[in-house]
Amino acid sequence: MKRAQNVLLGVVISAATLAYALSGNDLSKIGDELAGGRYLWAIPCGLLIALGLWFRALRWRFLLNERITPMHSFHITNISYFLNAWLPLRLGEVARAYLVTRLKPPISLFTALSSVVVERLIDLLAVVVLVVLAVQLTDVPSEVQLSAQLIGASSALGMLVLAFFAARRHVARAIVHFFLSFLPFLERLGVRGLADKALDGIAPLGSARGVSYSLWWSLWAWATSVVAGYVLLFAFYDQPNWAAALLMIAAAALAIALPAVPGSVGPFEAAIIVGLQLSGMVDPANGLPQERAFAFAVVLHLVNAACYVILGYLGLLQERVSLGEVFRVARDAIARKPAADAALKTPTAEG
């Protein structure tokens, strides 16, 4: 029942956002815009997307205290992005955490999931930075600026809390001990051990070096994403601007977190169009029709999806894992079955 409700919610969100993205469009003109696209620009865009995934893989490897090789990190990251493109609720992250339990030596599921939480907080901070940079290039509504400030403050607070516990593990253990003194039955669930594994996942934040390296690879990852979006704008626009690239990438990063149907169809297109509107790239009076914005959003979505599918499939081959296996792990997560149990029943791969 809960799974059906999640699917229904995703369908509603996708339908609503897709309706917004299509509002005011002449469908016949969208076809004309697509027909006039200069699709050679998709090649450098795709290469930049792949480069951005490499930088994200290096960041994740560092957050795991370099306990996996760069290529393992790259392939597993690509698999997770492939699954996120087709599964709701970001379940590709569950599969990513599961895949490192197969390596030799294995990494705890909770350690991997904790590192993913750190990634998400850093990425939220990056979204704020993109909006701040866009403000310097174009007029952005105060509501957008305020939203970015709230997201930035929440992310910064989360990072500070995690950094505090990473640097002072004894405090985290004391808090766990305090709660266990009131809820002793949790001892049977191995809460202390799970807490230690979670602390391993945020350990890099306990030092200035850890924070700086995490931010360094994040900088390169997000820079390539923005440049990739800017490059593809040339497929439909003669004079794209950097504000458009910054705003649409920031908006898309937030939109794909919504529980939409597989592929984030709807939220992604709506986010890209909002970014283009805010940057002045949708202006029918000056030859910038909304149909062009929608056509661009569709093509950018397809280029991203194609990169994730190709690199994700190669990742599955290199990690010697079947798509059915990782789907099963994701399905177990939806059903609230322990993913760790599934991992223990699976033969390990070479590390």
C-alpha positions as CSV (number, residue, x, y, z in Angstrom):
1,M,0.0,0.0,0.0
2,K,2.8,2.4,1.0
3,R,4.6,1.7,-2.3
4,A,1.5,2.4,-4.3
5,Q,1.0,5.7,-2.4
6,N,4.6,6.7,-3.2
7,V,4.1,5.9,-6.9
8,L,0.8,7.8,-6.9
9,L,2.4,10.8,-5.3
10,G,5.2,10.7,-7.9
11,V,2.7,10.6,-10.8
12,V,0.9,13.6,-9.4
13,I,4.0,15.6,-8.9
14,S,5.3,14.7,-12.4
15,A,2.0,15.6,-14.0
16,A,1.7,18.9,-12.2
17,T,5.2,20.0,-13.0
18,L,5.0,18.8,-16.6
19,A,1.7,20.8,-16.9
20,Y,3.5,23.8,-15.6
21,A,6.4,23.3,-18.0
22,L,4.0,23.0,-21.0
23,S,1.8,25.9,-19.9
24,G,1.7,28.6,-22.5
25,N,3.5,26.5,-25.1
26,D,2.4,25.8,-28.7
27,L,3.1,22.1,-29.1
28,S,3.7,22.5,-32.9
29,K,6.3,25.1,-32.2
30,I,8.1,22.8,-29.8
31,G,8.6,20.4,-32.7
32,D,10.0,23.2,-34.8
33,E,12.4,24.2,-32.0
34,L,13.6,20.6,-31.6
35,A,14.1,20.3,-35.4
36,G,16.3,23.4,-35.4
37,G,18.6,22.2,-32.6
38,R,22.4,22.1,-33.2
39,Y,23.0,18.8,-31.6
40,L,26.7,18.6,-32.1
41,W,26.9,20.6,-28.9
42,A,25.5,17.5,-27.0
43,I,28.9,15.9,-27.5
44,P,31.0,18.3,-25.4
45,C,28.1,18.5,-23.0
46,G,28.1,14.8,-22.5
47,L,31.9,14.7,-22.0
48,L,31.6,17.4,-19.3
49,I,28.9,15.5,-17.5
50,A,31.1,12.4,-17.5
51,L,34.0,14.5,-16.1
52,G,31.7,15.9,-13.4
53,L,30.9,12.3,-12.4
54,W,34.6,11.6,-12.1
55,F,35.1,14.5,-9.8
56,R,32.1,13.4,-7.7
57,A,33.6,9.9,-7.5
58,L,36.9,11.4,-6.2
59,R,35.0,13.3,-3.6
60,W,33.1,10.2,-2.4
61,R,36.3,8.2,-2.3
62,F,37.8,10.8,-0.1
63,L,34.8,10.8,2.2
64,L,35.3,7.1,2.5
65,N,38.9,7.7,3.7
66,E,40.2,6.5,0.4
67,R,39.3,2.9,1.3
68,I,38.2,2.2,-2.3
69,T,40.1,2.8,-5.6
70,P,39.2,5.7,-7.8
71,M,37.8,3.4,-10.5
72,H,35.6,1.5,-8.0
73,S,34.3,4.8,-6.8
74,F,33.7,6.0,-10.3
75,H,31.8,2.9,-11.5
76,I,29.7,2.7,-8.3
77,T,28.8,6.4,-8.5
78,N,27.8,6.0,-12.1
79,I,25.6,3.0,-11.2
80,S,23.8,5.1,-8.5
81,Y,23.2,8.0,-10.9
82,F,21.8,5.5,-13.5
83,L,19.4,4.1,-10.9
84,N,18.5,7.5,-9.6
85,A,17.5,8.4,-13.1
86,W,14.9,5.6,-13.2
87,L,13.9,4.9,-9.6
88,P,12.0,7.3,-7.2
89,L,13.2,8.5,-3.8
90,R,16.9,8.6,-4.7
91,L,17.1,4.8,-4.2
92,G,20.3,4.7,-6.2
93,E,22.1,6.0,-3.1
94,V,21.0,2.8,-1.3
95,A,22.4,0.7,-4.1
96,R,25.6,2.7,-4.0
97,A,26.0,2.0,-0.3
98,Y,25.2,-1.6,-0.8
99,L,27.8,-2.0,-3.6
100,V,30.7,-1.0,-1.4
101,T,29.8,-3.8,1.0
102,R,30.8,-6.2,-1.8
103,L,34.3,-5.0,-2.0
104,K,37.4,-6.5,-0.3
105,P,37.7,-5.3,2.4
106,P,34.0,-4.4,2.6
107,I,32.8,-1.0,3.8
108,S,29.8,-0.8,6.2
109,L,26.5,0.1,4.8
110,F,26.0,2.7,7.4
111,T,29.4,4.2,6.8
112,A,28.6,4.6,3.1
113,L,25.2,6.0,3.8
114,S,26.7,8.6,6.2
115,S,29.1,9.7,3.6
116,V,26.2,10.2,1.2
117,V,24.5,12.4,3.7
118,V,27.7,14.6,3.8
119,E,27.6,14.8,0.0
120,R,24.0,16.0,0.0
121,L,24.7,18.7,2.5
122,I,27.7,19.9,0.5
123,D,25.6,19.9,-2.6
124,L,22.9,22.0,-1.0
125,L,25.6,24.5,-0.1
126,A,26.8,24.4,-3.7
127,V,23.3,25.3,-4.9
128,V,23.4,28.4,-2.7
129,V,26.7,29.4,-4.2
130,L,25.3,29.1,-7.7
131,V,22.4,31.3,-6.8
132,V,24.8,33.9,-5.2
133,L,26.9,33.9,-8.3
134,A,23.8,34.3,-10.5
135,V,22.7,37.3,-8.5
136,Q,26.0,39.0,-9.5
137,L,25.1,38.5,-13.2
138,T,21.4,39.2,-13.3
139,D,18.4,40.4,-11.3
140,V,17.0,37.5,-9.2
141,P,13.7,37.8,-7.3
142,S,14.1,38.4,-3.6
143,E,12.1,35.2,-2.9
144,V,14.7,33.1,-4.7
145,Q,17.5,34.8,-2.8
146,L,15.7,34.2,0.5
147,S,15.1,30.6,-0.3
148,A,18.8,30.1,-1.1
149,Q,19.7,31.8,2.1
150,L,17.5,29.4,4.1
151,I,18.8,26.4,2.3
152,G,22.4,27.6,2.8
153,A,21.8,28.2,6.5
154,S,20.2,24.8,7.1
155,S,23.0,23.0,5.1
156,A,25.8,24.9,7.0
157,L,24.2,24.1,10.3
158,G,24.0,20.4,9.3
159,M,27.7,20.4,8.2
160,L,28.7,22.1,11.5
161,V,26.9,19.5,13.6
162,L,28.4,16.6,11.6
163,A,31.9,18.2,11.8
164,F,31.5,18.6,15.6
165,F,30.6,14.9,16.1
166,A,33.3,13.8,13.6
167,A,36.0,15.7,15.6
168,R,34.5,14.6,19.0
169,R,33.3,11.1,18.6
170,H,33.3,10.7,22.4
171,V,30.5,13.2,22.6
172,A,28.4,11.3,20.0
173,R,29.0,8.0,21.9
174,A,28.0,9.7,25.2
175,I,24.7,10.9,23.6
176,V,24.0,7.3,22.3
177,H,24.8,5.9,25.8
178,F,22.4,8.5,27.3
179,F,19.5,7.4,25.1
180,L,20.3,3.7,25.6
181,S,20.0,4.2,29.3
182,F,16.3,5.1,28.8
183,L,15.7,2.7,25.9
184,P,17.8,-0.4,26.8
185,F,16.0,-2.6,24.3
186,L,17.8,-0.8,21.5
187,E,21.0,-2.5,22.7
188,R,19.7,-5.7,21.0
189,L,19.7,-3.8,17.6
190,G,23.4,-3.0,17.9
191,V,22.8,0.7,18.0
192,R,26.3,1.4,19.4
193,G,28.0,-0.4,16.5
194,L,25.8,1.3,14.0
195,A,26.6,4.7,15.5
196,D,30.3,4.0,15.2
197,K,29.9,3.0,11.6
198,A,27.9,6.2,10.9
199,L,30.7,8.2,12.5
200,D,33.2,6.5,10.2
201,G,31.3,7.9,7.3
202,I,31.6,11.5,8.5
203,A,35.1,11.2,9.8
204,P,36.7,13.4,7.1
205,L,34.8,16.4,8.3
206,G,36.6,16.2,11.6
207,S,39.7,17.9,10.2
208,A,40.4,21.1,8.2
209,R,42.0,18.9,5.5
210,G,38.9,16.8,5.3
211,V,36.6,19.7,4.9
212,S,38.9,21.5,2.4
213,Y,39.3,18.4,0.2
214,S,35.6,17.7,0.2
215,L,34.8,21.2,-0.9
216,W,37.6,21.2,-3.5
217,W,36.3,18.2,-5.4
218,S,32.7,19.6,-5.0
219,L,33.9,22.8,-6.6
220,W,35.2,21.0,-9.7
221,A,32.1,18.7,-9.9
222,W,29.7,21.6,-9.8
223,A,31.8,23.8,-12.1
224,T,31.7,21.1,-14.8
225,S,27.9,20.8,-14.4
226,V,27.5,24.5,-15.0
227,V,29.8,24.5,-17.9
228,A,28.0,21.5,-19.4
229,G,24.7,23.3,-19.2
230,Y,26.2,26.5,-20.7
231,V,27.7,24.6,-23.6
232,L,24.4,22.9,-24.5
233,L,22.6,26.2,-24.5
234,F,24.5,26.9,-27.8
235,A,22.4,24.1,-29.3
236,F,19.3,26.4,-29.2
237,Y,20.6,29.9,-28.3
238,D,23.0,32.2,-30.2
239,Q,23.9,34.2,-27.1
240,P,23.5,32.2,-23.9
241,N,24.5,33.7,-20.6
242,W,26.2,32.3,-17.5
243,A,23.3,33.3,-15.2
244,A,21.0,30.9,-17.1
245,A,23.5,28.1,-16.6
246,L,23.9,28.8,-12.9
247,L,20.2,29.2,-12.1
248,M,19.0,26.2,-14.2
249,I,21.6,23.8,-12.7
250,A,20.7,25.0,-9.2
251,A,17.0,24.6,-9.8
252,A,17.4,21.2,-11.3
253,A,19.5,20.0,-8.4
254,L,16.6,20.8,-6.1
255,A,13.9,19.5,-8.4
256,I,15.3,16.0,-8.9
257,A,15.0,15.4,-5.1
258,L,11.2,15.4,-5.5
259,P,9.5,12.0,-5.4
260,A,8.5,12.1,-9.1
261,V,8.0,9.2,-11.4
262,P,11.2,7.5,-12.8
263,G,13.4,9.8,-14.7
264,S,12.2,13.0,-12.8
265,V,10.1,13.7,-15.9
266,G,8.3,17.0,-15.1
267,P,10.3,18.4,-12.2
268,F,13.5,18.5,-14.3
269,E,11.9,20.3,-17.2
270,A,10.0,22.7,-15.0
271,A,13.2,23.6,-13.1
272,I,15.2,24.2,-16.2
273,I,12.5,26.5,-17.6
274,V,12.4,28.4,-14.3
275,G,16.1,28.9,-14.4
276,L,15.9,30.2,-18.0
277,Q,13.0,32.5,-17.1
278,L,14.8,34.0,-14.1
279,S,17.9,34.7,-16.3
280,G,15.9,36.4,-19.1
281,M,16.3,33.5,-21.6
282,V,12.5,33.3,-22.0
283,D,11.4,36.5,-23.7
284,P,9.0,36.1,-26.7
285,A,9.2,39.8,-27.5
286,N,12.9,39.5,-28.2
287,G,12.8,36.2,-30.1
288,L,13.2,33.9,-27.1
289,P,10.0,31.8,-27.1
290,Q,9.0,29.6,-24.2
291,E,8.8,26.7,-26.6
292,R,12.6,26.9,-27.1
293,A,13.1,26.7,-23.3
294,F,11.0,23.6,-23.2
295,A,12.8,22.0,-26.1
296,F,16.2,22.8,-24.5
297,A,15.0,21.3,-21.2
298,V,14.0,18.1,-22.9
299,V,17.3,17.8,-24.7
300,L,19.4,18.5,-21.6
301,H,17.4,15.8,-19.8
302,L,18.0,13.3,-22.5
303,V,21.7,14.0,-22.7
304,N,22.0,13.6,-18.9
305,A,20.0,10.4,-19.0
306,A,22.0,9.0,-21.9
307,C,25.3,9.6,-20.0
308,Y,23.9,8.0,-16.9
309,V,22.7,4.9,-18.8
310,I,25.9,4.4,-20.7
311,L,28.2,5.0,-17.8
312,G,26.0,3.1,-15.4
313,Y,25.8,0.1,-17.6
314,L,29.6,0.1,-18.0
315,G,29.8,0.4,-14.2
316,L,27.6,-2.7,-13.8
317,L,30.0,-4.6,-16.1
318,Q,33.1,-3.5,-14.3
319,E,31.7,-4.2,-10.8
320,R,30.4,-7.5,-12.0
321,V,26.9,-7.0,-10.6
322,S,23.6,-7.4,-12.4
323,L,21.0,-4.8,-12.8
324,G,18.5,-7.2,-11.2
325,E,20.6,-7.5,-8.1
326,V,20.8,-3.8,-7.5
327,F,17.1,-3.4,-8.3
328,R,16.4,-6.1,-5.7
329,V,18.3,-4.1,-3.1
330,A,16.3,-1.0,-3.9
331,R,13.1,-3.0,-3.8
332,D,14.0,-4.3,-0.4
333,A,14.6,-0.7,0.8
334,I,11.2,0.3,-0.4
335,A,9.7,-2.6,1.5
336,R,11.8,-1.6,4.6
337,K,13.8,-4.8,4.6
338,P,17.4,-4.5,5.9
339,A,19.6,-3.9,2.9
340,A,22.5,-5.1,4.9
341,D,20.9,-8.6,5.1
342,A,20.7,-8.7,1.3
343,A,24.3,-7.7,1.1
344,L,25.4,-10.5,3.4
345,K,23.7,-13.1,1.1
346,T,25.6,-11.9,-2.0
347,P,29.0,-13.2,-3.0
348,T,31.7,-10.5,-2.7
349,A,33.5,-9.1,-5.7
350,E,37.1,-8.3,-6.1
351,G,38.2,-5.1,-4.4
